[in-house]
Amino acid sequence: MATKQEAVEAKQGLSYDVTNGVAVITVDQPGAPVNTLSPEVGTAFTTLLQQAERDPEVKAVVFISGKKDNFVAGANIDFLQTLKTPAEVEAISRGAHEQFDRLESFSKPVVAAIHGACLGGGLEWVLACHYRIVTDSPKSVVGLPETQLGLIPGAGGTQRLPALIGAQAALDLILTGKNVKPSKAKKLGIVDEVVPVPMLKDLALKRAAELAAGTLKVERAHQGFKAVAQSGKKKGLAGLFQGLISKDLWAEAALEDNPLGRKVLFDQAKKALLKKTRGKYPAQEKALQVIRVGLESGRKAGLEAEAKAFGELVFTDVSKRLVEIFFATTALKKENGTANASVKPREVKKVGVLGGGLMGGGIAYVAGVLQGVPVRVKDRDDAGAGRALKQVQTVLDERVKRRSLTHREANAKLSNITAGTDYSGFKSVDLIIEAVFEDLKLKHQVIAEVEAVTGENTIFASNTSSLPIGELAKGSKRPSQVIGMHYFSPVHKMPLLEIITHPGTAEWVTATCVDVGKKQGKTVIVVNDGPGFYTSRILAPYMNEAAYLLAEGADIVQLDKALVDFGFPVGPITLLDEVGIDVAQKVGPIMEAAFGKRMAAPKALEGVVSDGRLGRKTNKGFYLYENGKKKEVDPQVYLLLPHGKDRKSLDASEMAERVALQMVNEAIRCLGEGILRSPRDGDVGAIFGLGFPPFLGGPFRYADALGPANLLRKLEHYQDKYGERFTPAPLLVEKVRAGKGFHEA
């Protein structure tokens, strides 16, 4: 009969076994797809350690996971949400410190055998072990992603990681919250060995025995300086904080141990951090502060600062919004995109891509390299087909340069993608993704050509950003298999995929495309059909309002800065140059035809387009570009705008509010009209597709934070001042009358 303690250990998913004098502690939490860290799990683990310490036959310990592809995914976020006060959170943090201090000072060697994700509290756990081995599986990653949730590591990570790999490399990981692969983890010094999956347990047992016998000596030195400079840009929230710690800033790693040099370094790091975050993300500032305390005043002071900061951050609005985003994206990963959870996706063994331009090449990359299926690209001429392959090659070359791929691996992945000027190779494709020019007649022609050479179960997906999918389906013999798959540029970096269904789209088609998007590494939202769908539709009034401000005499730099200060990654005029001024001009009439005068763009930009200024792609738009890099505003562009060079100094906060509220109001219209299926999807789509400030939680969380009644008053004020384009969404008026927020049941 099991003892009470054994029952507790079993409930937390921990088991204990002894093999040749080595105790193996396995964590495999029952009924959970991944292991997570909680106080109860930590206590159960400590109890098993004490058992190993008492057993004279046990010479060492191996810590391993029983999950197929997961070690420990991090702390239990649901548990943190149950805590009511900073003091409670601080107590949890201090408890973890005590447990991991005991592990670190344990009298017998402890080897962590890592396979799968080892993140957050999971990494903090193994940092307290004496030796770390990780498998070379693509599933294996390590990292401290807490700052992406508006938190900092709270179980000693801010102190142990800098001590292990140096402050420079530790700051790069903690401030960005990015994950690193096994080879990079070894290079940095986070792990000691990288091994094939089948060897993990046996080698861990061997290393544990060698450590116990004294035949294996571990000598570590900070290895982070060279490795950190090779880290690549990441998509999603981690990408927001890339580049905070430059190699120039840390030109002398030895300065970490010099008090005067360390002060200079941390002061400069804070300056660089604030330039990037503009003070909107307090967790990064706290992390920098806490790491500095540990380096200057010792680990005890550092741990105390960590516990206090962790307790404070859990209750900040920023953390609440970022955690909500985390829960939203986690929920989306479990959904098939339909109202019927039992609908299963069909297997997609081959993808065809129509169009070899910027989008087509990007789609070919995510399908052929990330999804890992054969891809056939068709373009109208050899040059277009070659551009698609060149684009894939360029992305692969970047990965080789960053050492996330070898040349051999890159070549193998590139061989998955072929291109041509006819439909040879399309007969066996399961999914066609079309990325041709935005012309309905042309797309109907392409659909007819495709259906003549493909099987009856082939899905036709359009990457259109504005044309209604239902109109496209009218040109198909199989309209139930026509769907929208709207990617964002650059495709290999942007995390969102917006899938658009028309009323006749078959559920299996939706589920299949959602599954494809997930395999391509995308966060997927499904929206209903309509001009501009969701993301393009809410972007249109946002960009229009920026154009109206230019027409009123706003300074381009001040306007862009106002929206960046609000929290967007780039300003609207910079974005207009990126998208292409000509593209925006073509979308404008479509939106105005669908929604009337309130969506009409000002005529102020016509002169800019007629002057041949298309944006970055022509090295000349509102800004000038050199080798694709933005320089300064071209002063001559003002001559093409109302008021000429006589610019007005408009109020920055009002400029930002006018532009941002246009996006928020249109998002509410989309929800009210059934384009969106939920406020959650609207928040995720705006953040991951358009760069709506993550710390605000998305347009619907932002509306709830402002208060619907307050939002209504603001819109009515601007409506009185500027006309019908600020007319409040009917659903907003309804919510105010009902006294409810958008995320309320």
N, C-alpha and C positions, 0 to 999 in steps of 0.2 A: 504494500500500500504506500502511495506517494506521501511524502511529508508535506507540510504546509509550504515550506520554502521551495520544494521541488515543483509544487503546483504553481507557485508564482513564476518560477523560471520558465515553466512550460507555457504559461499564459503569455509571457513576453517573448516567447520563441527562442529561448536559449537552451542549448543542450551541452553536455559535458562528457568527454570521452578521453581515455588515456591510451596512447599508442607509443610503445617503445620508450616510455619515460617522458613523453611529451603530452601535456593536456591540450586537447583540442576543444575550444569553445566555439560553438556554431550558433549564429543568429539566423533565425528563419521564422519571422513573425507570422503566425497562422492567419489565413484569410486575407492577407495583404499582398499586393503585387510587389511591393518594395519594403525593405526594412527602414524604419525611422527611429530616431533617438528620442527618448523621453526619460524623465527622472526614474521611472520604474525600471526601464531597460538598463539604465546605468547602475542602479542598485543591484539588480539581478546579476549583472556582469561582475560587479565588485565582489559579490558573495561567492561566485564561482572562482574568482581569482584567489580569494582567501582559502577556498577548498584546495586549490592547487598548491598554495603556499604551505598548507599543513601536511600535505601528502609527501612523505619522504621519497617516494618513488618518482615523483614528478620533478624533472630538472628544468623544464622550460614550458612555455605556453604558445600555442598557435591560435590566432583569432581569425575566423573565416566565416563567410556567409553561405547559407544553404539555398539562396535564391539562384535561379538560372543565370540571370544577367544583371544582378544588382548586389552591391555590397551594402552600403547604408546611404540612402538618398538624402539624408539630412535630418534636422530636427522635425518633430511633428508640429507642423504649422497650425493644425486644428487645435492642438493642445494649447499653444500660445494664445489663441483667440479666446480661451476660456478664462484667462487670468485677468484680474480686475484692476490691479494697481501696479505701478512701477516697482514697488517694494517686493511684490510677489515675484515679478520677473527677475529682479536682482537676486532674490533668494535661490531661484532655479539656476541662475548663472553661477552663483557661488557654489551650489551643490555640485554642478558639473566640474567646476575647478577642483574641488576636493577629490572627486572620484578619479579624475584624470591625473591629478598629482600623485594619488596612490598608485595608479597604473604606471606612471613614469618612474616612480621610485621603487617599483616592485622588485623584490629580491631575486627573482628568476627572470631570464630573458623572455620577452613577449614579441612574437613575430606576427605582423598583420599580413594576411594573405588576401589580396584584393582582386576581385573580378567584378566588373560592372561599375556602375556609378558610385563613386565615393565622394560625397559632396557635403558641404556645410559641416554640421555636427559629426557626420561620418568621418570626414577628413580630420577634424579636431580630435576625434577619438583615436585614429591611428597615428596622429602626430605624437601622441603620448606613448606609443609603443616603441620598442627598441630597434626594430628592423622592419622594413616595409618592402613587400614584393607585390608587383602588379602584373596582370596578364597583358599580352599584346593585342587583346581583342579590341575591335572598334567600339565595343560596348563599354570599355573601361575608360573612365575619365575621372580626374580629381579636380577639386576646386572649392572655393569658398564664395558661393553666390549670394550671400546674405544682403550685400548692398543693393542687389537688384530688387529686394523686398523692403528697402528702406531701413535695413538693420545692419548690424555688424556681427561678426562672429562672436558668440557669447559663451563659448566653452573653452576659452584659452587660445583660440586661433590667432588673435592679434598679437600674442606674445610668442607662441611656439614657432609659428611660421617664420617671422623675422629672425629668430634665433637660429633656425635651421638653415635658411637659404639667403639670409641677408635682408635688410630693410628694403633695399631697392626692388628686388624681385618680389618680395612679399607685398609691398604696396601696389605693384602693378597688378597682382592677382586680386587683392582684397578690394581695391578701389573700383576696378572694372567688374568684379564678380564673375570673370570668365573661367571656363573650364580648360584644362590642359590634358592632352593625350599622354599615354604612358611614356613615349620616348622623350617628350618635353619634360615630363615630371621627373624623369631620371636625370636629365641634363641640368635641371634646376636644383636637384638634390632633395626633392620631396620624397622620392622612393629610392630604394637601394638597388633593386633589380627589376628587369622586365623579362617575363618568361612566357612561353606558349601556354595556352589554357590547360592542356592535359597535365602539364608538369607542376601546376601551382601548389597543390597540397603536398605532394611528395617532397618538392624542393623546400617548402616552408618547414616541414618536419625536419628535414636535413639541416637547414640553417639554424633552426632552434636548438638542435642537438649540438651543433658546432659552437654556437654562442655559449651554451652552457658548459661545454668542455674547454672553452678558451682557445679553440683552434681557429675561430673566426673573430678577427678584430675589426671594429667599425671605426673608420676615421672619416670625418666629414669636414668639409670647408665650404664656405659660401661659394656657390657656383652660379649665382643668379645673374651676374652682370652681363656676360656674353649672351646668355640665352634670352634674356628679357627683350633685347633689341630685335629678336627675330619673331616676336609674336605678331600674328596677323590681325587684321580688323575682323570684328565679329558683327553679326547682324543682331537685331533685337535690342533689348535694354542694355546688354553688355557693351554693344557698340557705342552707346551714348557716352561712355567714359573712356574710350580708347584714346591713347596718346597723352594721358595725363602726366605720366612720368617719362620724360624723354631721356634718351641715352646721353644727351649733352648735359642735362641737369645732373646726371649721376656720373659724370666723366671720371670721377675718382671714387671707386667703391670704398676705398680705405677711409674716406672722410666720414663714413658712418661711425667710426670709433673715435673720431676727433670731435670733442664737444663744440668747438667753434664752427668747424666744418659742418657738423650735423645740424646746427641751428640754421646756417645758411641754406642747407639743402631742404630742410623742412619748411622754412619760410618761403622758399621759391616754389616748393611743391604745393603749398597752400595757395599761393598766388595763381599757379597754373590751374589748380583745381577749381578755384572760384571763377576763373575766366571761362572754364568749361561748363560748370554747373550753374553759374550765376546765382549761387546761394539757394537754389531750389531743392537741393538734395542733401539734407543734413547728415545722413549716414556717412557719406564720404568724408565730410569734415571731422566727424566724430572718430572715424577709423584712423585718420591721420593723427589726430590728437592723442588717441589711446596708444597707438604704436610708439609715438614719440615719448609718452610718459614711461612706457616700459623700457625703452632704450636709455632714457636719462635717469630714471629713478629706480630701476630694477623691476623684476617680474612681479613681485608682490604688489607694488603700487600700480603696475600695468594691469594686473588682473582685477584689482579693485576698480580702476577706471573703466575697464571693459564692462564689468557687471553693472556699474552705474549707468553708463551710456546705453547699454543694451536695454536696461529697464526703461529708460526715457524714450528710446526710439520706437519701441513697440506701440506706444500710444500716440505717436505723431500722426497727423492727417496724411502725410506723405507715405508712411509705411502702410497705413490702412488702405490707401488707394492702390499701392503697388501689390499688396497681398491680394486685394480683390482682383487685380489683373491676373495674378498667378492662378487663383482659383478658377477664373473664367477660362484661361487657356488650357488648364488641366481638364476642365469639364469638356471643352471642345474636342480634346484628343480622344475622348471616350464616345463621341457621337458620330453617327453615320451621315448626318446632314438631312435626314428625313424625319417625319413624325412617327415612323414605324421602325422601332429599334431592331426588329427582327430581320430587316432587309440586309442582305449580305452583298458586299461588293464582288464583282467578277474580276478574275485575274487579268491584269494587263501585262502581256508578255512583250509587246512591241509598240512603240509610239511613232507616229508620223507628225512632222512639223512642217507647216506651210508658211514660207516666208523666211528668208535668211538674214533679215535685218537685225537690229539691236535686240529686239524682243525675241525673235525667232532663235537667234544664237543662244540667248540666255535660257530659253525654255529647253532647247536641246541639251544644254549643260545639266540643268537640274534633273531632266528625265534620264539622260544617258549616264551621268556620273553619280548623282545622288540617289535617284530611284534605282539606277543600275540595270536598265533594260536597253535593248538595241533601239536606236533612233535613226530614222531616215528623214532628212531634210530636203524639201523641194523649194527651189527658187526659180524665177523666170529665166535667169542666165547664169553662166558659170561664175561670174564675179560675185553675184549674190550668194550662191552656194558656198563659194570659197570664203566669203566674209563670215558666214555662220561657223564654219570649221575654225577659222582664225580666231573668232571670239572665244570659242571653247578652249582652244589652245592657249590663249592669253590668260584665262582664269586658271588653267592647270599650271601654267608657268609661274603664276603668282604663288600657287600652293607649293610648288617645288622650291621656289626661292625662300619661302617661309619654312621649308623643310617639313611640311605636313604630308608631303608625298615625295617619293623618289622619282627619278626620271623614268624608270621602268614602269612604276605604277601609273604615272601620268600617261605614258604611251598606251598602256593597256586600256585605260579608261577612254582615251580618245578614240581608240579603235572600235569602241561601241557605237560611234556616231559616224554616219556616212551622209553624203549629200549629192544631189544631182538636179537636173533641170526637167525631169519627167517623172511619171508616177511609178517607175520601176521600183520594186521593193515595198509598195504600199498595199499589195493584195492581202498580206498577212497581218497588217497592223490592227490593233484592238482599239486604239484611241488616236484620233487626229486632233491636233491643236493648231488652229489657224491664227496666223499673225500677219495678215496682209493688210493693205491700205484700207482705211476706214471709209469704204464705199459699199453701200448695200447691194447694188447691182453686181459689183465685182465678187462680193462674198457669195451671192446666190450662184454665180457662175462656178465658183470654186466648189461649192457644195455639190452641184450637179456632177462636176468632173470627178470628185472624190467618190461619190456614191456609185459611179459607173465602174470603179476599179477596186472597191473594197467589199468586204463581206457584209452580210445583212445585220450582224451584231456590232459593227464598228460604231463607236461613239464619235460624233463631230462636236468639238468644243471650240468656241471662238474666244480669242483674247481681246475682242473689242472692248473699248473703254466707254462707249457711249451708245452704240446702236442696240435697240431692244432685241433680245434673243428670240422673242416670239415672231418678230419680223424676219429674222434670219431663218427660223424654222419653216416659214411659209415657202421657202425655196427648196425644201427637203422632201424626199419621198418617205423619209423615216423621221418625222418631226419629234417623236418621243425620245429620240436619241440625239437631239440637238440641245446643247447646254453652253453656258458661258464659263470660261476659266480665265479670269482677269488677273494677270500677273502685274507686278510693279517693277519699275526699272531702278537700279540694275537687278535683274531677276535673281542672280546668284547671291545677292546680299539682302534684298528686301524680304522680310519674314512672312508677309501676308499673301494669301491666295483667296480671292473673292470669287466664289462660285455662284452663278446666276441661273435660276431655273425659271422656265416659263410654265404656264398652267398645264401644258401637256407633257412635260419632261417626266420620263419614267423614273420611279424611285430607285431602281437598280442602277440607272445611269448616274444619278446624283451620288449614291453611296460609293460607286466605283471611282468617280472623280474626286470625291473627298478622300478616299483611301490613297489615291495616287498623290494628291497634294501632301498628305502626311508623310508618305514615303520620300517625297522630295524635300522634306524638312520644313514645310510651311505650316503656319498657323492658318487654319481654314475656317472661313465663315461662309454660310450659304444664305443668299438673299433672293428675294423674288424679283421678277422682271419689271423693267420700267426704264425710261430714258436716263442714262447715266448710272442706273442701278443705285448703289449707295455711295461708294467712295467718290466716284467722278461727280455725282450729283451734289454732294456736300462741299466738294472742292470748288465747284463753279462759282457759287456766290462769295466764297472766301476770296478767290482770286479777283472776282469782279469788284469787290469792295476795295481791294488794294488798288485796282485800276482807277476807281472813282477818286481815291485819295491822291493818286498821281495827277489826275485831272484837276483837282482842287489846288495843286501846287505843292504837294508833299515832296520833301527831299527823299530820294531813293534810299540812301544809306540810313537815314533816320527811320524811315518806314520799315525797312528790313530789320533794323536793330530793335524796334518796338516789339515786333512779333517774336524775335529771338529772346528778348527779355521776358516776354510773356511765357515762353517755354518751348516754342517750336524750334526744331533743329536748324532750320534755315528760314530766312525771310521770304515773303511771297514773291518779291521781284526776282530774287535769286532763283527761286523755284520755277518761276515763269521762264527764265533763261534755260534752266535745266530741261524742262518739259519740251520747250520749243514754242516760241511766240506764235509761229504759224499754226501749230497743233491746237493751241488754245483758241486761236481765231476760228478754226474750223469747228471746234466743239461748241463754241458760243451760240451760233444760230440754231443748232440742234436743241440746245437747252431752252433757248428763248421760244422756239416753236412749240416745245412741249409744255412750258410752264408760264409763258406770257412775259409781260413787261418786267415783272419783279426779278426775272433772271436775265434781263437784257444787260449786255456788257456795254460800257461807255465807248463812244467812238474815238476816244482819246488815243488809242493805241494803233489806229489804222495807219498813221504816218510812220510809225516805227516799223511795221511790217512792210509797207511799200518801199521803205528805204533798204530792204534786204537784211534787216536785223532779225535773225531767227533764234539767236541765243548761243549757247556754248558750241553747238555743232557748226556754226559759221564763224566762231571766234569773235562774234560781235552781236550783242543784244543790248540790254541796258548796261551791262558790264562789258569790259573788254577781257579777252582771254588770250593766253599765250601757252601753246602746247596743251590746250585743254584745261589750264588752271586759271581760275578767276583772278583778275587783277583789280583795277579800280573801275568806278563808274565812268563811262564815256561821257564827258561833259557835252559832247555834240548831240547826245540823245535828247537832252532837254529842249533843243530847238525844234524837236518833232512833237513836243507836248504842249498843251495849253500853259500859259504863263511863261513859256520859254525858260531861260536861266534864272528868272525871278522866282526862286523857291520860297515857300512859306514855312515858318517854324510852327508846325501843328503839335498839339498836345500828344505826347507819346502814348500815355495810358488810354486816351480816347481812340487813337488810331488802332491800337491793339484790340481794344474792346469791340470796336465796330467790325473789324475783320473777323475776329474769333466768334463773335455772336452770330454772324451770318452762317458759319459752319454749324454751330450748335442748333440754331433755329431750324435749319434745313434737315439736320439729323432727326429732330423731333417730328418734322413733317414726314420723313421716311418711315418712322415708326407708326405714326398715325395712319398712313396710307397702306401699311402692310408690306412695304418693301423690306423692312427689317422684321426679323422674327422675334427679337427681344432687345431690350436696352443693352444687355450684356454684349451681344454681337456688334451693336453699334459702337460701343466703347472700344472693343478689341479692334474693329476695323479701322476706326479713326486713328488709334494709337499706332498700330503696326503697319498700316497702309499709308497714312498721311502725316505721321509725326505729331499728332495731337499730344500735348505734354503728358507723359506718363504719370507725373506726380499729381496731376489733376484727375486722373482716373478715367478720362474719356468724356465726351460731350454730355452724356447722361448723368454720370457721377458729378461732373462740374455743375450741371443744372441743379441737381439735388443739393449740392453744397451751397450754391448761391441762394437757393430757395426758389421754387417755381414762381412765386408771386413777385419776388425781386427781379427775376429774369424777365417776367412779363412787363414790369414797369420800365425796365431798361429798353426793351424792344419798342414799347409804345412811345417812349421818349424819342428814339431815333426815327420811328415811323413819322412822328409829327414833324421832325426836322428834315428828313431826307426822302420820305415818300414810301410807296407801297413795297419796295424791296425789303423793308424791315417789318412787314406785317407779321405779327406773331402766329406761329403754327396753331391750328385749331386744337390739337391735342394738348398744347401747353395751357391754353385757356381752360380746357376741361379739367386738367390736373389742378389748376389753381382753384377752380370752383369746388372740386372734390376735396381739396386740402391734402392732396397726396403727392409724393415724389415719384419719380420714374422707376426706381428700383423697389418700390413698395409693392407688396402683393395686391 
